[in-house]
Structures are given as structure tokens and as C-alpha cells.
Amino acid sequence: MFKNIFSFEGRIRRTEYGVSLFIHWIFSAVLNTIIATTLNKGLFLLYIPSLWFLSAQGAKRCHDLSKNGWWQIIPLYSLWLIFQDGFHGINEYGPSPKYVNVTNNFQNYSNHSTKQPNVILNQPSPYEGGYDGGHNAIGKNDNNIVNSNVKSHPTQPMNGGYNNGDLYN
């Protein structure tokens, strides 16, 4: 949580966005109180990093919903960002922060090779793995065996791995 807080790239979950809003509100309340008691108008410059932080976090949350970061300027859209579940899987802004890549063990490893293959799941290209449209993330490995034990979004369209006669595990 809270990696690259001033960057506009990537995706964040609802929790991180909600905490970011809370931090911004607390910081703004404290800064308003300080400005009101000291009457120092120059302290308004401290709002710049706070607004940059909030804009960056909002853009990343929009990315999690497969939307451009400019959507956050719509009035009350921040409420939607708090309550809407993010896009499961990979979108154009990166992998889901909720469902990170995992490496599965091959319990039903049908090739009798002693070499344990390296499997990379959740790849966007249909030729290198992806989602099979049902409920399984698949990844291609060195031995042309495809693993399918990770859950994906149930409404995701079929763009599964190109298997060219490969075996499914």
C-alpha cells in the first residue's frame, strides 16, 4: 500500500483510495486551521502537494476501473471510486492490485519431466497466456503445458492462451 504516491501510473484498490481521501481531508482540515489562526496566506502553497497526491491516487483508482484518470473530475465520482469493485485481471493500465500474479505448483503435472517449468500467469497476449474466458488464468511454460488453477473475472471475454495442441493441466 502507498507505493509511488505521486505517480499517475498503475492501479490501486478501493482501500488505498479511501485511506488517501481520509489523509487528504485530515491534512486539509489541519492546514485550514493553521491558516485561519496564523492568517498566513502563503501557507496555501502547501495545498499543491496534497492536491497532487489526491489527483494521482484518484487517477490510479480510475485505472483500476479501466477508465482514464480524467474521470475523477466528474462531480461525486469519488464516491463511485470508493464503492465500485475494480477490474479483475489485466487491463491497459496494468495487472489487478487485488489479484496479483501467482506461481502454481503442478500437482497434476502430466509431462514426466523432472524439470519444474516456470509459469507466468495473467499475461495479456493470447499467444502467451491470459484468461480462458471461463474462470481460469492460464500461462504458457517451457514444456508447452498450460496451468489453469487461478480464478478470473467470470464475465471476462474469451481470449485464452494459444495452445497449438498443448496440454491443459
N, C-alpha and C positions, 0 to 999 in steps of 0.2 A: 504494500500500500504506500502511496505517495512517492513514486519514483518519477523523476523529471517533472516536477510540479509546474514549471513554467513553460513546458513544451506543449505544442498543439498537435503532436503526433501520437498515434496509438489509441488505445481504448481503456476505459476504466469501468468498474462496476458501480451499481447504484449506491452501495455503502460508502465508497470513497467519495462519490459526488455529494452525497448527503453530508458527510463529515466536512467536506470542503465548503459547502454552503454555511454550515454552522460556524466554522472557523472564520469565514468572511464576515458573517453577521456579528460575531463577538468582537472581532478586530474593529469593524466599523463603529460599533457602539462605544468601545473604549476610545477610539480616535475622536469621535464626535464629542464625547465628554471632555477629553483633554483640550480640544479646540475651543469648546464653549467656556471652559474655566480659564484658560490662558489667553483667549482672544488672539491667538497667534494664527493668522490666516495662512502662513507659509507651511503649516503642517498638512494642508490639503494635498501636498505633493506625495504624502505617504499613502494616499489612496491609489496611486498609479500601480505599484507592485501588487496591491491587493486586488485591484480590478483585472490586472494581467493574469494573476493566479486563478481567479474565478472564471475568466474567459477561457483560459487554457483547459481547466478541468471540465468546463461545460462543453467545449469542442470535443474533448476525448469521450465524454459521455454520449454526445450526439453520434460520434463514430461508432460507439457500441451498438447503437440502434440503426446502423447503416445509413446515417444521414450526414450531410455536410455540417460543419461546425456553425455555419451561419444560421441554422435553425434555432439556435438558442436565443436569438434576439426577438423571437415571437413572444408577445406578452403571455405570461403564465406557462410557457413551455417548460420552464424549470420544474414545475410540478409533474409534468409528463416524464421528464428525465428521471425523477426520483422514483416513480412508481412503475414504469414500463420495464419489463424484463429485456435484457439485451439480446442481440442476435447470437444464436448458438452456432459455433463453428467459425470459419474464416470468412471475413468479408474484405472489401478493398482497403480497409484500414488496419488489418492485421488479425491475428488469432484472438479468440474469445478469452478475456481475462478470467472468466469463470471456469471454463473447461480447457485447462492447459494441456499441452501435448504430454502424452504418457507413453512409456515403453512397456508393452505387454510381455509377459512370459509366454512361451509357446508350450502349453500343456498338451495340445493335440498336434504337435509338430509332426507332419506326415512325411517329410523328407528325412531319411535316416542318416543324414549327415551329422557329424559331431560339431560342426561349426554353428554357433548360435548367430542368426542373422541380425543385422542392425535394422530396426524398423523405425521409420519416422512417420508418425500419424498426422492427420489433419493437414495434408498438403493440398493446395488449391488446384493443381493441374490434374485433369482427368487421366493423364498418361503416367503420372507418378503416384497416384492415390488420391483420396479425397473422401467423399461420402457416397455410399451406395444408394441413397435415396430412401432406404428403409429406416434402419436405426443404427447403422454401424459405420464407424470410421474405418477406413482401410488404408493400408500403406504398403507400397511395394518394397521388397527387400532384395538382397543379393541372390537368393535362391529361387526367385520367382514364386514365392509363397506369400499369400496375402492374408493378413491378420484382421479379424473383424469382431473385436470384443468391446469397443468403446461406443457409448451411446451418442447419437447426434440428434439434431432437431427433427422431430417427426414430420414436419411439413416441408423439409428441405427437398428441392427437386433432385431428380436422379442425375448425378454426374460422377458416378463411381469410377474406380480405377480401371484402367485399360489392362485387361489381364492376358490377352493373347494366348489363351489356353492355360494360364497359370492355375494353381490350385488354391482353393479357398480353405482357410483353416476353420 
